[in-house]
Amino acid sequence: MTEPYLQDDTSQAPAGAAQPATGPILSVRDLRVRFHTDDGEVKAVDGVSFDLWPHEVLGIVGESGSGKSVTSMAILGLLPPKAKITGEVRYQGRDLLTLPEREMQRLRGGRLAMVFQDALAALNPVFSVGDQIIEAVKVHNPGFGKEQLRDRAVELLELVGIPNPRSRADQYPHEFSGGMRQRAMIAMAISNDPDVLIADEPTTALDVTIQAQVLDVLERIQERTHTAIVLITHDLGVVAGVADRVLVMYAGKPVEVGEVDQIYYGPRHPYTLGLLMSLPRLDRGDKSERLNRIKGQPPSLIFVPPGCAFYPRCGFAQLPEPCSTVVPMLREVGAHGQLSACHFADKLDANQAALLEEEASQ
C-alpha cells in the first residue's frame, strides 16, 4: 500500500494573498497527530501540509471528525501530552513543534491567535468581557497603563461591531447575545495584532444573519490589520465569499486544495462534489426537492478503510482496484496548483457530477 503524497509546490502565493520575498508566514508539512486509546490508535490528522501567506484567508472544510480542529490545536500546541505529534509547523523559520512551552506562550495570543468554537465556554463567566480583553492585552504588553488598557479594550469592541462598547465592556458574557460573544472572542484574539488568526467554526450555532455579521467582522479585521486567517468550518457556503483558497479534509487527510473558484466551479474530488451538492441552492427548479446527501458515514479514525478512505461512500469508486487498495496521491490536477487525492480526478466533469447527484439522491 502506498502512502499519500502531497505535491510540494508552494513557492507561489495565491492570487488573493500578498507575495513577499520571504515566503509564506506559516508553513505546515506532513503534520500527523495520533492518540492512543484502549480500542487502538486514533489517526486524527494524517499527513496535512499547507502554506499560509500574509493577508490570505485559507478555508479548511470537512465533516465533523475530519481533523480540522485537531490540526489547528496541534499548530498552537494546545493538545494534551498524550497526543503524539510529528511533522513540521514553521513560523518565521522556527518549528513550533520543537519550541519549549515558555516560547509558545509568548507566541500564543500574541503573534498566533485563535477564535475558539464555543464562545460561551471560552469566556470566563465571573469576569467582565472588558477585563478579559484587558488581560489578553496586558500579558503581551506589560508596560501598558490602566487607562491605556481600558481604551484598547473599548477600541477592540468597537472594531468588531459591538454597540456602545464603553458600557458593554463592563458587562459579563451572559449579558451578551451569541453573536456578540463571538465578536468579543474575535476582539480578544486580535488584541495584539497577530500575524496568524485561526478561527475554529466561528459561525457554529448562529443564525444566518449573525453568521454574515461575524464573517463581515473577519473581513474588516483583515483589511485593517493584514492578518492571515485560517477559517475552519464544515460548511462550504461559509467560506464562499471570504476565503482565497480552500483545503478540503476527509478522515484526517487533505483530499483537495485549490482557489475558491476552482473548488466551487471545478471540483476534482467526489467528496468535494458531495459537499457542494448538499448545499441549499436558490436556482433549483423544484424548491420542495430534498437536499442531496453523501451516503454513509465518515469512517472510524481507528479503523480507516484501506486505499482511499472515501471509497465506501463514493459513487465513482472502481473496486477492488485501485480505490480499495491504493492510497491516492494528492497531486496537481488543474491550473494554478489545484490538487486532488482521487485516482480519477482527471475524469471528473459535469456529466459525472450529474451521475453523483443521481447516486446521492437514491
VOPAGU-2260 file (C-alpha; in pm, 1 decimal, decimal comma):
REM VOPAGU-2260
SITE   aa  ch    i         X         Y         Z
SITE  MET   A    0       0,0       0,0       0,0
SITE  THR   A    1     144,8     334,4     -99,1
SITE  GLU   A    2     143,4     638,4     124,8
SITE  PRO   A    3     -33,2     956,8      15,4
SITE  TYR   A    4     193,5    1223,7    -129,2
SITE  LEU   A    5     145,7    1598,1    -123,9
SITE  GLN   A    6     268,6    1789,5    -423,6
SITE  ASP   A    7     510,4    2034,1    -256,2
SITE  ASP   A    8     459,5    2323,6    -496,2
SITE  THR   A    9     402,6    2614,2    -262,9
SITE  SER   A   10     658,8    2860,9    -391,4
SITE  GLN   A   11     393,7    3083,7    -547,4
SITE  ALA   A   12     137,5    3268,9    -337,7
SITE  PRO   A   13    -229,6    3251,4    -442,1
SITE  ALA   A   14    -392,2    3541,3    -619,8
SITE  GLY   A   15    -563,1    3679,1    -307,8
SITE  ALA   A   16    -251,0    3692,3     -93,2
SITE  ALA   A   17      42,1    3925,7     -64,9
SITE  GLN   A   18     360,7    3789,2    -220,1
SITE  PRO   A   19     657,4    3880,5      -0,6
SITE  ALA   A   20    1008,4    3769,7     -84,5
SITE  THR   A   21    1026,5    3588,4     248,9
SITE  GLY   A   22     760,5    3333,3     150,0
SITE  PRO   A   23     462,7    3203,0     349,1
SITE  ILE   A   24     404,1    3324,3     703,3
SITE  LEU   A   25     306,7    2975,0     824,8
SITE  SER   A   26     418,3    2650,1     665,4
SITE  VAL   A   27     279,6    2310,8     771,6
SITE  ARG   A   28     445,5    1995,8     641,5
SITE  ASP   A   29     328,2    1635,5     685,1
SITE  LEU   A   30     151,1    1707,7    1014,7
SITE  ARG   A   31      32,1    1389,9    1186,8
SITE  VAL   A   32    -146,6    1353,9    1520,1
SITE  ARG   A   33    -207,5    1021,4    1694,5
SITE  PHE   A   34    -399,5     939,4    2012,4
SITE  HIS   A   35    -355,8     603,9    2183,9
SITE  THR   A   36    -681,1     461,0    2323,0
SITE  ASP   A   37    -793,0     128,3    2464,2
SITE  ASP   A   38    -953,2      49,4    2128,3
SITE  GLY   A   39    -646,4     134,5    1922,5
SITE  GLU   A   40    -458,9     427,2    1772,4
SITE  VAL   A   41    -668,0     720,3    1650,3
SITE  LYS   A   42    -516,2     879,2    1340,2
SITE  ALA   A   43    -676,7    1218,6    1395,1
SITE  VAL   A   44    -454,1    1403,5    1145,2
SITE  ASP   A   45    -271,3    1205,8     880,3
SITE  GLY   A   46     -32,7    1399,7     659,8
SITE  VAL   A   47    -164,3    1757,1     637,7
SITE  SER   A   48      50,5    2012,0     454,1
SITE  PHE   A   49     -25,4    2369,2     351,5
SITE  ASP   A   50     121,9    2717,5     330,1
SITE  LEU   A   51     -46,3    3030,2     463,9
SITE  TRP   A   52      56,0    3357,2     302,0
SITE  PRO   A   53      33,8    3709,3     450,4
SITE  HIS   A   54    -310,3    3867,5     410,2
SITE  GLU   A   55    -457,8    3537,1     289,8
SITE  VAL   A   56    -771,6    3358,6     410,1
SITE  LEU   A   57    -736,3    2981,1     392,1
SITE  GLY   A   58   -1058,3    2786,5     445,2
SITE  ILE   A   59   -1030,7    2434,2     589,2
SITE  VAL   A   60   -1355,6    2244,1     539,5
SITE  GLY   A   61   -1486,8    1895,4     603,8
SITE  GLU   A   62   -1738,3    1697,8     807,4
SITE  SER   A   63   -1714,3    1666,6    1184,6
SITE  GLY   A   64   -1427,8    1434,5    1272,9
SITE  SER   A   65   -1222,5    1510,8     963,0
SITE  GLY   A   66    -934,3    1651,7    1168,4
SITE  LYS   A   67    -983,4    2025,7    1115,1
SITE  SER   A   68    -984,4    2137,6    1478,6
SITE  VAL   A   69    -711,9    1893,3    1583,4
SITE  THR   A   70    -491,7    2040,7    1310,2
SITE  SER   A   71    -538,0    2391,9    1449,1
SITE  MET   A   72    -480,8    2280,3    1809,1
SITE  ALA   A   73    -161,6    2099,5    1706,8
SITE  ILE   A   74     -31,5    2413,3    1534,7
SITE  LEU   A   75     -77,8    2617,4    1852,3
SITE  GLY   A   76      49,0    2345,7    2086,9
SITE  LEU   A   77    -283,8    2308,1    2268,4
SITE  LEU   A   78    -323,2    1931,2    2250,6
SITE  PRO   A   79    -283,0    1716,7    2565,1
SITE  PRO   A   80      52,5    1547,8    2635,9
SITE  LYS   A   81     -85,4    1207,7    2531,5
SITE  ALA   A   82    -111,5    1329,0    2170,9
SITE  LYS   A   83     177,4    1214,7    1951,1
SITE  ILE   A   84     255,4    1491,1    1701,1
SITE  THR   A   85     501,3    1463,1    1411,6
SITE  GLY   A   86     582,1    1681,4    1112,2
SITE  GLU   A   87     676,1    2048,2    1089,7
SITE  VAL   A   88     492,9    2372,5    1163,4
SITE  ARG   A   89     723,0    2660,3    1067,1
SITE  TYR   A   90     662,2    3022,0    1166,1
SITE  GLN   A   91     934,2    3278,3    1093,8
SITE  GLY   A   92    1184,0    2999,6    1034,8
SITE  ARG   A   93    1114,5    2822,4    1366,1
SITE  ASP   A   94     947,2    2484,5    1402,1
SITE  LEU   A   95     667,0    2539,3    1653,5
SITE  LEU   A   96     650,0    2169,2    1735,4
SITE  THR   A   97    1001,0    2178,5    1881,3
SITE  LEU   A   98     971,8    2502,8    2078,5
SITE  PRO   A   99     963,3    2483,5    2460,7
SITE  GLU   A  100     632,2    2572,4    2623,5
SITE  ARG   A  101     762,7    2906,1    2752,3
SITE  GLU   A  102     839,2    3015,8    2395,8
SITE  MET   A  103     497,2    2901,0    2273,8
SITE  GLN   A  104     329,3    3100,2    2549,9
SITE  ARG   A  105     493,4    3415,2    2413,8
SITE  LEU   A  106     360,1    3341,7    2065,9
SITE  ARG   A  107       8,9    3223,9    2157,5
SITE  GLY   A  108    -226,4    3516,2    2189,2
SITE  GLY   A  109      42,5    3743,8    2052,5
SITE  ARG   A  110     172,3    3656,8    1707,4
SITE  LEU   A  111     -53,2    3348,9    1676,6
SITE  ALA   A  112    -413,1    3370,2    1795,8
SITE  MET   A  113    -726,9    3158,2    1788,8
SITE  VAL   A  114   -1100,8    3212,7    1799,8
SITE  PHE   A  115   -1241,7    2906,2    1974,3
SITE  GLN   A  116   -1553,9    2725,5    1865,3
SITE  ASP   A  117   -1772,4    2774,1    2173,0
SITE  ALA   A  118   -1755,1    3138,4    2283,0
SITE  LEU   A  119   -1972,9    3084,4    2590,4
SITE  ALA   A  120   -1741,4    2811,6    2719,0
SITE  ALA   A  121   -1424,0    3001,2    2625,0
SITE  LEU   A  122   -1520,2    3321,4    2808,8
SITE  ASN   A  123   -1492,5    3325,6    3189,7
SITE  PRO   A  124   -1842,3    3387,8    3333,6
SITE  VAL   A  125   -1717,6    3563,0    3650,9
SITE  PHE   A  126   -1514,8    3837,6    3477,5
SITE  SER   A  127   -1647,3    4117,3    3260,5
SITE  VAL   A  128   -1579,8    4097,8    2887,3
SITE  GLY   A  129   -1365,4    4410,5    2904,9
SITE  ASP   A  130   -1148,8    4269,5    3184,2
SITE  GLN   A  131   -1087,4    3951,6    2985,3
SITE  ILE   A  132    -976,8    4150,7    2681,4
SITE  ILE   A  133    -757,4    4368,0    2904,9
SITE  GLU   A  134    -590,9    4055,9    3044,6
SITE  ALA   A  135    -513,6    3931,0    2692,9
SITE  VAL   A  136    -351,8    4265,0    2607,5
SITE  LYS   A  137    -163,6    4302,2    2936,7
SITE  VAL   A  138       1,6    3958,7    2916,8
SITE  HIS   A  139     184,8    4058,4    2599,1
SITE  ASN   A  140     216,8    4431,1    2677,9
SITE  PRO   A  141     313,7    4458,0    3047,0
SITE  GLY   A  142     411,7    4824,2    3006,9
SITE  PHE   A  143      59,9    4943,7    2927,3
SITE  GLY   A  144    -109,9    5159,2    3192,5
SITE  LYS   A  145    -459,2    5105,2    3331,8
SITE  GLU   A  146    -626,2    5370,3    3116,4
SITE  GLN   A  147    -437,3    5258,5    2808,9
SITE  LEU   A  148    -555,8    4900,3    2860,7
SITE  ARG   A  149    -915,4    5015,3    2911,8
SITE  ASP   A  150    -907,7    5227,7    2595,7
SITE  ARG   A  151    -762,3    4936,4    2398,5
SITE  ALA   A  152   -1042,8    4703,8    2511,5
SITE  VAL   A  153   -1308,6    4958,5    2412,4
SITE  GLU   A  154   -1135,4    5016,7    2078,7
SITE  LEU   A  155   -1134,3    4642,8    2004,2
SITE  LEU   A  156   -1502,1    4601,0    2092,1
SITE  GLU   A  157   -1583,8    4890,9    1862,7
SITE  LEU   A  158   -1371,4    4738,0    1585,5
SITE  VAL   A  159   -1570,9    4413,6    1590,9
SITE  GLY   A  160   -1903,4    4596,9    1583,0
SITE  ILE   A  161   -2020,4    4583,0    1946,3
SITE  PRO   A  162   -2267,7    4870,6    2004,7
SITE  ASN   A  163   -2196,0    5107,1    2296,2
SITE  PRO   A  164   -1854,2    4946,0    2351,0
SITE  ARG   A  165   -1759,4    5152,1    2657,0
SITE  SER   A  166   -2060,5    5037,8    2858,9
SITE  ARG   A  167   -2061,1    4687,3    2709,8
SITE  ALA   A  168   -1703,5    4635,3    2828,8
SITE  ASP   A  169   -1834,0    4626,0    3186,6
SITE  GLN   A  170   -2091,1    4355,6    3112,0
SITE  TYR   A  171   -2049,3    3981,0    3163,2
SITE  PRO   A  172   -2060,2    3709,7    2893,3
SITE  HIS   A  173   -2415,3    3600,4    2986,9
SITE  GLU   A  174   -2535,1    3954,7    2910,2
SITE  PHE   A  175   -2412,9    3925,6    2550,9
SITE  SER   A  176   -2604,6    3754,7    2270,8
SITE  GLY   A  177   -2443,0    3459,1    2090,3
SITE  GLY   A  178   -2323,6    3677,7    1805,2
SITE  MET   A  179   -2186,1    3941,4    2041,8
SITE  ARG   A  180   -1996,9    3677,8    2241,8
SITE  GLN   A  181   -1841,1    3550,1    1922,0
SITE  ARG   A  182   -1738,0    3903,3    1828,3
SITE  ALA   A  183   -1593,4    3954,7    2176,3
SITE  MET   A  184   -1386,7    3638,5    2125,2
SITE  ILE   A  185   -1260,2    3779,9    1795,5
SITE  ALA   A  186   -1174,0    4107,7    1971,2
SITE  MET   A  187    -972,6    3916,1    2230,3
SITE  ALA   A  188    -794,2    3714,0    1961,3
SITE  ILE   A  189    -686,4    4021,7    1762,9
SITE  SER   A  190    -597,7    4226,8    2070,8
SITE  ASN   A  191    -223,3    4203,6    1997,9
SITE  ASP   A  192    -242,3    4233,6    1616,6
SITE  PRO   A  193    -145,7    3871,7    1542,6
SITE  ASP   A  194      22,0    3763,3    1221,0
SITE  VAL   A  195    -195,3    3448,3    1208,2
SITE  LEU   A  196    -553,9    3413,3    1328,3
SITE  ILE   A  197    -715,9    3068,0    1341,2
SITE  ALA   A  198   -1096,1    3086,4    1355,5
SITE  ASP   A  199   -1238,9    2746,4    1453,3
SITE  GLU   A  200   -1604,5    2722,9    1347,3
SITE  PRO   A  201   -1674,1    3090,0    1433,1
SITE  THR   A  202   -2029,5    3071,7    1295,1
SITE  THR   A  203   -2143,6    2746,8    1459,8
SITE  ALA   A  204   -2489,2    2765,4    1629,5
SITE  LEU   A  205   -2553,0    3115,1    1489,2
SITE  ASP   A  206   -2841,5    3202,3    1257,7
SITE  VAL   A  207   -2758,8    3303,9     901,1
SITE  THR   A  208   -2790,0    3677,5     971,3
SITE  ILE   A  209   -2543,1    3664,3    1260,5
SITE  GLN   A  210   -2316,7    3434,9    1056,8
SITE  ALA   A  211   -2295,3    3701,8     788,7
SITE  GLN   A  212   -2213,9    3965,7    1050,4
SITE  VAL   A  213   -1934,6    3755,8    1203,5
SITE  LEU   A  214   -1782,1    3686,5     861,6
SITE  ASP   A  215   -1806,2    4056,6     779,2
SITE  VAL   A  216   -1616,4    4130,6    1101,0
SITE  LEU   A  217   -1337,2    3890,6     997,0
SITE  GLU   A  218   -1314,1    4058,8     655,8
SITE  ARG   A  219   -1295,5    4407,4     807,0
SITE  ILE   A  220   -1031,2    4295,8    1055,1
SITE  GLN   A  221    -818,7    4151,3     778,2
SITE  GLU   A  222    -844,2    4471,6     577,0
SITE  ARG   A  223    -730,1    4680,1     874,5
SITE  THR   A  224    -467,3    4452,2    1030,0
SITE  HIS   A  225    -347,6    4243,0     729,2
SITE  THR   A  226    -371,2    3931,3     944,2
SITE  ALA   A  227    -356,6    3595,5     769,2
SITE  ILE   A  228    -661,9    3386,8     863,4
SITE  VAL   A  229    -725,3    3012,6     877,7
SITE  LEU   A  230   -1105,0    2970,3     871,9
SITE  ILE   A  231   -1217,3    2624,8     986,7
SITE  THR   A  232   -1572,8    2518,6     907,6
SITE  HIS   A  233   -1786,9    2223,3     799,7
SITE  ASP   A  234   -1988,7    2444,7     563,1
SITE  LEU   A  235   -1851,9    2526,3     217,7
SITE  GLY   A  236   -2110,0    2803,5     193,6
SITE  VAL   A  237   -1943,1    2991,6     479,0
SITE  VAL   A  238   -1608,7    3026,3     300,0
SITE  ALA   A  239   -1750,8    3106,3     -44,7
SITE  GLY   A  240   -1720,1    3481,8     -16,9
SITE  VAL   A  241   -1438,7    3501,2     238,6
SITE  ALA   A  242   -1156,8    3257,4     158,1
SITE  ASP   A  243    -886,0    3288,1    -106,6
SITE  ARG   A  244    -804,9    2916,7    -103,7
SITE  VAL   A  245    -979,0    2606,6      32,5
SITE  LEU   A  246    -833,5    2287,1     179,2
SITE  VAL   A  247   -1086,8    2001,9     196,0
SITE  MET   A  248   -1020,9    1734,4     460,2
SITE  TYR   A  249   -1162,8    1385,6     499,0
SITE  ALA   A  250   -1067,7    1123,0     760,2
SITE  GLY   A  251    -769,8    1326,7     876,2
SITE  LYS   A  252    -625,0    1375,5     527,2
SITE  PRO   A  253    -632,9    1660,3     274,2
SITE  VAL   A  254    -828,6    1542,5     -30,5
SITE  GLU   A  255    -843,0    1862,9    -236,5
SITE  VAL   A  256    -671,8    2201,9    -233,3
SITE  GLY   A  257    -743,1    2493,6    -462,7
SITE  GLU   A  258    -851,4    2851,3    -505,5
SITE  VAL   A  259   -1213,6    2925,7    -420,8
SITE  ASP   A  260   -1329,4    2944,7    -783,6
SITE  GLN   A  261   -1155,3    2616,6    -861,8
SITE  ILE   A  262   -1324,4    2438,6    -574,5
SITE  TYR   A  263   -1671,5    2579,5    -641,7
SITE  TYR   A  264   -1676,2    2568,5   -1021,4
SITE  GLY   A  265   -1434,0    2287,0   -1098,1
SITE  PRO   A  266   -1408,3    2044,2    -802,9
SITE  ARG   A  267   -1188,3    1745,4    -873,9
SITE  HIS   A  268   -1274,6    1513,0    -586,9
SITE  PRO   A  269   -1605,4    1326,4    -531,7
SITE  TYR   A  270   -1614,6    1428,9    -165,1
SITE  THR   A  271   -1593,0    1797,2    -256,7
SITE  LEU   A  272   -1869,2    1742,6    -512,2
SITE  GLY   A  273   -2083,6    1580,4    -245,4
SITE  LEU   A  274   -2033,1    1870,7      -5,0
SITE  LEU   A  275   -2122,7    2122,9    -274,4
SITE  MET   A  276   -2435,6    1939,2    -381,2
SITE  SER   A  277   -2558,9    1916,0     -22,0
SITE  LEU   A  278   -2582,2    2295,9      -2,6
SITE  PRO   A  279   -2922,4    2463,3     -42,1
SITE  ARG   A  280   -2947,5    2644,4    -376,3
SITE  LEU   A  281   -3188,3    2912,6    -492,2
SITE  ASP   A  282   -3155,6    2810,0    -856,7
SITE  ARG   A  283   -3309,1    2467,2    -807,0
SITE  GLY   A  284   -3621,0    2426,3   -1017,2
SITE  ASP   A  285   -3824,1    2244,8    -753,0
SITE  LYS   A  286   -3791,9    2429,4    -421,9
SITE  SER   A  287   -3955,6    2137,6    -237,1
SITE  GLU   A  288   -3690,7    1894,0    -358,7
SITE  ARG   A  289   -3493,1    1732,1     -76,5
SITE  LEU   A  290   -3126,3    1821,1     -43,8
SITE  ASN   A  291   -2872,5    1571,7    -170,2
SITE  ARG   A  292   -2660,3    1390,4      83,8
SITE  ILE   A  293   -2340,2    1193,6      89,4
SITE  LYS   A  294   -2441,5     835,9     159,4
SITE  GLY   A  295   -2298,2     650,3     457,7
SITE  GLN   A  296   -2097,5     783,3     749,6
SITE  PRO   A  297   -1739,8     906,3     792,2
SITE  PRO   A  298   -1505,8     618,7     885,7
SITE  SER   A  299   -1367,5     549,2    1228,7
SITE  LEU   A  300   -1024,7     707,7    1260,0
SITE  ILE   A  301    -909,4     390,0    1434,3
SITE  PHE   A  302   -1019,5     161,8    1152,6
SITE  VAL   A  303    -970,7     371,6     839,4
SITE  PRO   A  304   -1054,5     171,9     522,2
SITE  PRO   A  305    -756,9      62,9     310,7
SITE  GLY   A  306    -691,2     252,6      -8,6
SITE  CYS   A  307    -897,0     568,7     -46,1
SITE  ALA   A  308   -1080,4     637,4     280,7
SITE  PHE   A  309   -1376,9     779,5      88,2
SITE  TYR   A  310   -1436,4     481,8    -141,1
SITE  PRO   A  311   -1720,2     319,8      66,9
SITE  ARG   A  312   -1925,8     639,2      16,0
SITE  CYS   A  313   -1809,5     727,6    -337,2
SITE  GLY   A  314   -2033,2     692,2    -640,5
SITE  PHE   A  315   -1728,3     681,8    -871,3
SITE  ALA   A  316   -1525,7     413,3    -690,3
SITE  GLN   A  317   -1388,5     127,8    -900,0
SITE  LEU   A  318   -1346,7    -188,6    -693,5
SITE  PRO   A  319   -1136,1    -365,4    -597,5
SITE  GLU   A  320    -861,9    -184,0    -791,0
SITE  PRO   A  321    -748,4      81,6    -731,5
SITE  CYS   A  322    -986,0     254,4    -490,9
SITE  SER   A  323    -995,9      -4,6    -211,8
SITE  THR   A  324    -625,5     -97,2    -225,9
SITE  VAL   A  325    -414,4     206,3    -323,9
SITE  VAL   A  326    -399,9     533,2    -129,3
SITE  PRO   A  327    -439,3     809,7    -391,0
SITE  MET   A  328    -167,8    1072,7    -410,4
SITE  LEU   A  329    -252,8    1438,5    -353,9
SITE  ARG   A  330    -137,0    1561,7    -692,6
SITE  GLU   A  331    -175,7    1857,7    -921,3
SITE  VAL   A  332    -477,9    1815,3   -1146,5
SITE  GLY   A  333    -567,4    2166,8   -1257,9
SITE  ALA   A  334    -429,1    2510,6   -1325,2
SITE  HIS   A  335    -279,1    2732,8   -1054,9
SITE  GLY   A  336    -182,8    2449,2    -822,6
SITE  GLN   A  337    -518,5    2275,3    -774,4
SITE  LEU   A  338    -454,0    1942,7    -600,3
SITE  SER   A  339    -673,2    1634,7    -563,0
SITE  ALA   A  340    -632,0    1297,3    -391,7
SITE  CYS   A  341    -853,6    1096,0    -627,9
SITE  HIS   A  342    -745,4     825,5    -872,0
SITE  PHE   A  343    -992,9     959,9   -1127,1
SITE  ALA   A  344    -964,6    1333,9   -1066,9
SITE  ASP   A  345    -881,9    1398,6   -1430,9
SITE  LYS   A  346   -1208,7    1237,1   -1539,2
SITE  LEU   A  347   -1444,4    1430,6   -1316,3
SITE  ASP   A  348   -1660,6    1660,4   -1527,0
SITE  ALA   A  349   -2013,7    1799,6   -1534,8
SITE  ASN   A  350   -2161,3    1473,5   -1663,7
SITE  GLN   A  351   -2006,3    1272,5   -1381,8
SITE  ALA   A  352   -2118,9    1534,4   -1131,1
SITE  ALA   A  353   -2473,7    1469,3   -1251,5
SITE  LEU   A  354   -2418,8    1097,8   -1201,5
SITE  LEU   A  355   -2302,7    1159,5    -846,3
SITE  GLU   A  356   -2606,2    1376,0    -779,8
SITE  GLU   A  357   -2829,3    1093,1    -902,8
SITE  GLU   A  358   -2638,7     843,7    -685,4
SITE  ALA   A  359   -2669,9    1065,3    -377,8
SITE  SER   A  360   -3044,9    1108,5    -421,8
SITE  GLN   A  361   -3113,7     735,5    -419,3
